[in-house]
Amino acid sequence: MSEKLLRILLDELETVRVVCQSPTCGAIVEVSLEALAKTFAERKCRVCNAEFDLTPTGVSSLAALARAIQACRNAKECYRVQFVIPDKI
């Protein structure tokens, strides 16, 4: 059985889709990587206000993700990150 793979460089990502997992919500918010940290600074769903960070670190995990992505992008002279995603038909 052959399998197709999608390979996406981190540099190619522009938009993040955040899907609320609250049973009564399910809202989908698409936001640019540049706006991710600011959009979810309050660590809550923008529609139903469900908590997104259940650990009391005081730092938004989505903001940390945005910072980590930017740090990896800034290091592209040393390495590049590529996501390999199976294209299941």
MDTraj code that builds the backbone (N, CA, C; nanometers):
import mdtraj as md
import numpy as np

residues = "MET SER GLU LYS LEU LEU ARG ILE LEU LEU ASP GLU LEU GLU THR VAL ARG VAL VAL CYS GLN SER PRO THR CYS GLY ALA ILE VAL GLU VAL SER LEU GLU ALA LEU ALA LYS THR PHE ALA GLU ARG LYS CYS ARG VAL CYS ASN ALA GLU PHE ASP LEU THR PRO THR GLY VAL SER SER LEU ALA ALA LEU ALA ARG ALA ILE GLN ALA CYS ARG ASN ALA LYS GLU CYS TYR ARG VAL GLN PHE VAL ILE PRO ASP LYS ILE".split()
xyz = np.array([
    [0.0848, -0.1173, 0.0000],
    [0.0000, 0.0000, 0.0000],
    [0.0893, 0.1234, 0.0000],
    [0.0671, 0.2118, -0.0926],
    [0.1461, 0.3343, -0.0956],
    [0.0745, 0.4438, -0.0177],
    [0.1535, 0.5367, 0.0250],
    [0.1000, 0.6449, 0.1076],
    [0.1576, 0.7766, 0.0588],
    [0.0724, 0.8750, 0.0488],
    [0.1192, 1.0086, 0.0122],
    [0.1514, 1.0842, 0.1404],
    [0.2555, 1.1649, 0.1333],
    [0.2937, 1.2463, 0.2481],
    [0.2960, 1.3923, 0.2085],
    [0.2456, 1.4759, 0.2954],
    [0.2568, 1.6200, 0.2784],
    [0.3737, 1.6662, 0.3639],
    [0.4635, 1.7412, 0.3046],
    [0.5769, 1.7959, 0.3800],
    [0.5638, 1.9469, 0.3795],
    [0.5538, 2.0025, 0.4980],
    [0.5318, 2.1463, 0.5107],
    [0.6431, 2.2049, 0.5964],
    [0.7176, 2.2969, 0.5398],
    [0.8206, 2.3662, 0.6165],
    [0.7555, 2.4638, 0.7134],
    [0.8159, 2.4792, 0.8271],
    [0.7644, 2.5721, 0.9271],
    [0.7515, 2.7123, 0.8690],
    [0.8432, 2.7484, 0.7798],
    [0.8385, 2.8807, 0.7156],
    [0.7134, 2.9003, 0.6311],
    [0.6525, 2.7908, 0.5875],
    [0.5351, 2.7989, 0.5009],
    [0.4049, 2.8175, 0.5782],
    [0.4084, 2.7926, 0.7069],
    [0.2869, 2.8080, 0.7878],
    [0.2577, 2.9554, 0.8098],
    [0.1349, 2.9934, 0.7858],
    [0.0942, 3.1325, 0.8042],
    [-0.0223, 3.1466, 0.9010],
    [-0.1089, 3.0449, 0.9030],
    [-0.2322, 3.0534, 0.9799],
    [-0.2446, 2.9343, 1.0730],
    [-0.2953, 2.9601, 1.1927],
    [-0.3215, 2.8552, 1.2908],
    [-0.4717, 2.8481, 1.3114],
    [-0.5217, 2.7271, 1.3201],
    [-0.6646, 2.7061, 1.3462],
    [-0.6766, 2.6463, 1.4849],
    [-0.7460, 2.7149, 1.5735],
    [-0.7654, 2.6694, 1.7111],
    [-0.9120, 2.6270, 1.7244],
    [-0.9324, 2.5027, 1.7669],
    [-1.0676, 2.4477, 1.7791],
    [-1.0986, 2.4233, 1.9264],
    [-1.1973, 2.4931, 1.9786],
    [-1.2383, 2.4760, 2.1182],
    [-1.2968, 2.3362, 2.1364],
    [-1.2536, 2.2681, 2.2410],
    [-1.2999, 2.1322, 2.2682],
    [-1.4085, 2.1264, 2.3743],
    [-1.4606, 2.2420, 2.4151],
    [-1.5706, 2.2429, 2.5108],
    [-1.6913, 2.1734, 2.4469],
    [-1.7577, 2.0828, 2.5202],
    [-1.8706, 2.0089, 2.4637],
    [-1.9841, 2.0984, 2.4147],
    [-1.9933, 2.2181, 2.4686],
    [-2.1034, 2.3065, 2.4289],
    [-2.0608, 2.4145, 2.3295],
    [-1.9359, 2.4105, 2.2832],
    [-1.8883, 2.5182, 2.1971],
    [-1.8410, 2.4668, 2.0607],
    [-1.7165, 2.4238, 2.0517],
    [-1.6622, 2.3769, 1.9249],
    [-1.6237, 2.4875, 1.8289],
    [-1.6110, 2.6090, 1.8793],
    [-1.5761, 2.7226, 1.7934],
    [-1.4404, 2.7016, 1.7272],
    [-1.4283, 2.7540, 1.6071],
    [-1.3033, 2.7483, 1.5322],
    [-1.2574, 2.8917, 1.5087],
    [-1.1349, 2.9196, 1.5515],
    [-1.0773, 3.0527, 1.5315],
    [-0.9507, 3.0366, 1.4492],
    [-0.9467, 3.0987, 1.3341],
    [-0.8262, 3.0987, 1.2514],
    [-0.7571, 3.2318, 1.2699],
    [-0.6267, 3.2253, 1.2946],
    [-0.5511, 3.3466, 1.3240],
    [-0.4114, 3.3315, 1.2645],
    [-0.3532, 3.4433, 1.2240],
    [-0.2168, 3.4388, 1.1717],
    [-0.1208, 3.4036, 1.2849],
    [-0.0087, 3.3434, 1.2486],
    [0.0918, 3.3109, 1.3504],
    [0.1371, 3.4363, 1.4238],
    [0.1469, 3.5471, 1.3519],
    [0.1921, 3.6718, 1.4134],
    [0.0952, 3.7212, 1.5207],
    [-0.0334, 3.6899, 1.5051],
    [-0.1348, 3.7375, 1.5999],
    [-0.1741, 3.6325, 1.7037],
    [-0.1171, 3.5136, 1.6965],
    [-0.1585, 3.4036, 1.7843],
    [-0.1431, 3.4371, 1.9321],
    [-0.0274, 3.4842, 1.9726],
    [-0.0029, 3.5123, 2.1149],
    [-0.0985, 3.6186, 2.1685],
    [-0.1177, 3.7232, 2.0907],
    [-0.2052, 3.8324, 2.1352],
    [-0.3523, 3.7890, 2.1368],
    [-0.3917, 3.7109, 2.0377],
    [-0.5314, 3.6685, 2.0272],
    [-0.5735, 3.5816, 2.1451],
    [-0.4817, 3.4978, 2.1928],
    [-0.5160, 3.4066, 2.3018],
    [-0.4391, 3.4383, 2.4297],
    [-0.4072, 3.5641, 2.4502],
    [-0.3336, 3.6061, 2.5699],
    [-0.4095, 3.5736, 2.6984],
    [-0.5412, 3.5744, 2.6911],
    [-0.6222, 3.5471, 2.8106],
    [-0.6393, 3.3983, 2.8375],
    [-0.5843, 3.3121, 2.7499],
    [-0.5869, 3.1673, 2.7688],
    [-0.7280, 3.1107, 2.7770],
    [-0.8196, 3.1688, 2.6971],
    [-0.9591, 3.1245, 2.6966],
    [-1.0109, 3.1213, 2.5539],
    [-1.1171, 3.0431, 2.5351],
    [-1.1871, 3.0439, 2.4079],
    [-1.2476, 3.1824, 2.3885],
    [-1.2307, 3.2368, 2.2711],
    [-1.2829, 3.3707, 2.2440],
    [-1.4344, 3.3713, 2.2274],
    [-1.4960, 3.2536, 2.2169],
    [-1.6407, 3.2452, 2.1978],
    [-1.7127, 3.2112, 2.3282],
    [-1.6681, 3.1027, 2.3959],
    [-1.7404, 3.0564, 2.5154],
    [-1.6664, 3.0824, 2.6463],
    [-1.5444, 3.1344, 2.6388],
    [-1.4610, 3.1636, 2.7564],
    [-1.4129, 3.0393, 2.8313],
    [-1.4180, 2.9221, 2.7691],
    [-1.3637, 2.8008, 2.8327],
    [-1.2129, 2.8179, 2.8490],
    [-1.1599, 2.7679, 2.9606],
    [-1.0159, 2.7750, 2.9864],
    [-0.9400, 2.6894, 2.8866],
    [-0.8334, 2.7434, 2.8297],
    [-0.7498, 2.6686, 2.7379],
    [-0.6258, 2.6132, 2.8062],
    [-0.5795, 2.6750, 2.9102],
    [-0.4601, 2.6279, 2.9802],
    [-0.5005, 2.5803, 3.1187],
    [-0.4946, 2.4510, 3.1385],
    [-0.5402, 2.3938, 3.2643],
    [-0.4295, 2.3825, 3.3677],
    [-0.3065, 2.4167, 3.3287],
    [-0.1965, 2.4167, 3.4248],
    [-0.1687, 2.5598, 3.4669],
    [-0.1436, 2.5817, 3.5943],
    [-0.1268, 2.7183, 3.6456],
    [0.0136, 2.7750, 3.6228],
    [0.0605, 2.7781, 3.4982],
    [0.1943, 2.8310, 3.4712],
    [0.1934, 2.9818, 3.4578],
    [0.0768, 3.0382, 3.4274],
    [0.0685, 3.1817, 3.4057],
    [0.1063, 3.2233, 3.2643],
    [0.1489, 3.1263, 3.1835],
    [0.1886, 3.1549, 3.0456],
    [0.0942, 3.0809, 2.9519],
    [0.0422, 3.1513, 2.8545],
    [-0.0450, 3.0887, 2.7566],
    [0.0345, 2.9893, 2.6727],
    [-0.0138, 2.8659, 2.6643],
    [0.0554, 2.7661, 2.5829],
    [0.0526, 2.8051, 2.4354],
    [-0.0522, 2.8733, 2.3906],
    [-0.0569, 2.9192, 2.2517],
    [0.0432, 3.0317, 2.2282],
    [0.0627, 3.1177, 2.3269],
    [0.1648, 3.2226, 2.3153],
    [0.3043, 3.1593, 2.3137],
    [0.3243, 3.0568, 2.3959],
    [0.4534, 2.9867, 2.3971],
    [0.4776, 2.9181, 2.2627],
    [0.3729, 2.8610, 2.2041],
    [0.3854, 2.8002, 2.0719],
    [0.4262, 2.9043, 1.9684],
    [0.3633, 3.0192, 1.9707],
    [0.3969, 3.1259, 1.8756],
    [0.5425, 3.1692, 1.8909],
    [0.5891, 3.1830, 2.0146],
    [0.7291, 3.2212, 2.0385],
    [0.8246, 3.1128, 1.9903],
    [0.7905, 2.9862, 2.0155],
    [0.8768, 2.8753, 1.9733],
    [0.8849, 2.8674, 1.8208],
    [0.7734, 2.8869, 1.7539],
    [0.7738, 2.8858, 1.6075],
    [0.8611, 2.9982, 1.5545],
    [0.8479, 3.1160, 1.6122],
    [0.9295, 3.2292, 1.5663],
    [1.0776, 3.2038, 1.5915],
    [1.1111, 3.1450, 1.7051],
    [1.2513, 3.1144, 1.7355],
    [1.3074, 3.0146, 1.6343],
    [1.2292, 2.9138, 1.5984],
    [1.2739, 2.8164, 1.4984],
    [1.2889, 2.8814, 1.3617],
    [1.1986, 2.9701, 1.3278],
    [1.2100, 3.0409, 1.1997],
    [1.3359, 3.1277, 1.1968],
    [1.3675, 3.1890, 1.3079],
    [1.4860, 3.2753, 1.3145],
    [1.6161, 3.1963, 1.3046],
    [1.6112, 3.0678, 1.3293],
    [1.7313, 2.9837, 1.3266],
    [1.7468, 2.9105, 1.1937],
    [1.6796, 2.9570, 1.0891],
    [1.6801, 2.8811, 0.9637],
    [1.8168, 2.8704, 0.8975],
    [1.9126, 2.9504, 0.9382],
    [2.0488, 2.9323, 0.8859],
    [2.1164, 2.8120, 0.9505],
    [2.0662, 2.7700, 1.0663],
    [2.1213, 2.6531, 1.1367],
    [2.0410, 2.5262, 1.1076],
    [1.9098, 2.5382, 1.1030],
    [1.8221, 2.4241, 1.0773],
    [1.6867, 2.4746, 1.0299],
    [1.6116, 2.3847, 0.9681],
    [1.4736, 2.4149, 0.9291],
    [1.3857, 2.3011, 0.9777],
    [1.2672, 2.3342, 1.0211],
    [1.1715, 2.2356, 1.0711],
    [1.0713, 2.2061, 0.9609],
    [1.0455, 2.0775, 0.9401],
    [0.9467, 2.0358, 0.8413],
    [0.8505, 1.9377, 0.9060],
    [0.7218, 1.9610, 0.8871],
    [0.6207, 1.8687, 0.9362],
    [0.5871, 1.7701, 0.8249],
    [0.5800, 1.6418, 0.8586],
    [0.5441, 1.5386, 0.7630],
    [0.4074, 1.4849, 0.8043],
    [0.3099, 1.5051, 0.7155],
    [0.1719, 1.4710, 0.7482],
    [0.1227, 1.3665, 0.6479],
    [0.0782, 1.2498, 0.6962],
    [0.0256, 1.1496, 0.6054],
    [-0.1031, 1.1994, 0.5403],
    [-0.1133, 1.1843, 0.4095],
    [-0.2329, 1.2220, 0.3352],
    [-0.3151, 1.0945, 0.3167],
    [-0.4002, 1.0676, 0.4119],
    [-0.4781, 0.9429, 0.4106],
    [-0.6028, 0.9608, 0.3257],
    [-0.6162, 0.8709, 0.2331],
    [-0.7306, 0.8786, 0.1404],
    [-0.8374, 0.7809, 0.1822],
])
top = md.Topology()
chain = top.add_chain()
for i, resn in enumerate(residues, 1):
    res = top.add_residue(resn, chain, resSeq=i)
    for name in ("N", "CA", "C"):
        top.add_atom(name, md.element.get_by_symbol(name[0]), res)
traj = md.Trajectory(xyz[None], top)
